Amino acid sequence: MTPFHAGLAGPLVWKQGAASQRHWELHAGSELIADLDFLKMFGTLARGRTASGSWTFKRTGFMSPIVTARGEGENEGCAMYHPNFSASQGQLRLATGELYEFRMAGVWSRSAILVDDARREVFRIHLKGEFTAGAAVEVRLPETPAMELLLMMTWYVLVLQMQDEALRAGGQ
């Protein structure tokens, strides 16, 4: 894998391996930057890997769900995401204290943005139709600490949201 850095060639793109798989890869041109694998067919436990490390992600709770991230093999969390009631936005807090807001860019938008506590846009994720089609990522602040973890965790949250949305639509 290639480490994330500001000079990567081409835009970042999330792609799903195959429609039947719960595996996504983040590419910059032909370079593999990260991958995300759900460890069970129907569970929420996932593993994300980059050149600088790997994490596990898990959604817990029902009425008030949260998403936690841990360094793989570690007991302590390194990040936590708390969605609001409608799940259209939420707060992402790193264990080091940095606070971010992750939200959909608008009511009818197929884009999501991450902003830091100074209200600066860190990156924007443009969804391409159904989530199986993937997404393009525009990084605005490449020097942001823990960028690889932020990219992985926000994509994990979006995948869960889109899977939940598909389940609701299928039940109607």
N, C-alpha and C positions, 0 to 999 in steps of 0.2 A: 504494500500500500504506500501511497505517496502522502507525506504529511501535508496538512492544510497550511497554506501561506498565501500572502496577498498577490503574488505573481503567477498564480496558476493560470494556465492557458484555457481560454474558453469559459463559458458559464458553468456553474455547478448544476447537475441534473440528477434527480432521484429517479431510478428505474426499478420496476419490479422484475424479478427473474422470470417468472411465468405466472399467469393468472391464477393457477392453482396453488402456487407457493406463497408462503408468508415470508418472503425474502426480498429486501430492497438493497440497492447499491447506489452510492453517491459518487458520481464521476465528474471530473473536470477534463473535458475532451476525452482522450483515451485513458487517462489516469484514474485508477480507483482510489478514492479518498476515504470511504467508509462503507460499512455494510451493517444492516440491521436484520436479524433473524428472530422470528418468534419461535420459541422452543417447543411449543405444543400446537396442535392444529386448532384448538379452540380456546386456549388460555391467553392471558395477557402478559406473561413473562417473556421478555425478549432480551437478546444480547446484541449490543452494538460494539463494533470494533473500528478502530482507526490506527494509524501508524503510531500514535502516542499513547494509546491505551484502549482498554475495553471496559464496558459498563453493562450492568443489567438494569432493566427498566420493568416496573410492575405497577399496574393500577390496582388500588385497593379501595374498599368502601363501596356503598351502594347509593344511599341518599346524598352523601357528601363525599364523592370519590376524590382521591388524590393520586398523583403519579410520583413515584420515587425512583431515584437513580442511585446506584452504588457502584463503586469501582468493583470490577469482577473479583470475587473472592473476599471482599471486605464486608464487615458487619455494619459499618456506619454509612449513612446516606451522604451523598455529595451534592444532591439537588432534589428539589421538591416542586411539583406543579400543583397549584390549587385552582381549579376552574371555578368560574362564577356559576350561578344556578343554571343559566341557559347553556353553559359550556362554550359560548361564543368567544370568551376571553378568560384569562386567568393570570395569576402571578406565578412566576418561576423564580425560585430563590436558590442560589448556590450556597453550599455550606460555608463558604468564605464570606458570605454576607451580601454579595451583589444581588440586586433585585431587578427583575425584568417583567414586562407585561407582554403577553403573547395573545394576539387576538386576530380575528378575521378583519380584513381591511375595510369591509363594508357589508351592509345587509345582504346584497345580492352578489357580493364579490367571491371569486374563486381564488383569492389571495389571502395569505395570512402574514402578519408582520410581528417581529420581535423588536421591542423598544427598550432601551435601558432606562435607569431611573432619572437620567437627564433629559428624557423624552426624545432621544436620538434613535433613528431607525438603525438597528444592527443588521438585519436582513429581512428580505421579503421572499415568500415562497409562493410561486404562481402554479396552481394546480392545473393539470392538463386533462380536462374532462373528468372521467372516472379516475379514482386514485390508482387503479392498475396501470393507467397511462403514465403516471409519474408526475414530476413537477420540476420546474426550473427555479433556482435559488439565486437571487441577486444579493450579494454581500455588500453592505454599505460601509461597515466598520470592521475591516478584517483584523485589526489589532485588538479586538475585544478579547479579554481573557476567557479561557475555556470555550473558545469558539467551536471546537469539534464536539464537545459535550452538548452545547446549546443546539447545534445543528441536528444531532442525533435525537435529543429529547423532544424537540419540537416536531420532528418528523414522526416520531413514535406517537405523540399526542394526536397529530393529524390522522395517522393511519387508524388509530382507535376510533376517532370521531367519525371517519368515513365508513368504517366497518359497522359502527352502531347505526349510522344513517341508512346504510344498505339493509340492515336487519329490519329497521322500522318500515322501510319502503316495501320490503318483501312480505311483511306481515299484513299489508293493507289490501 
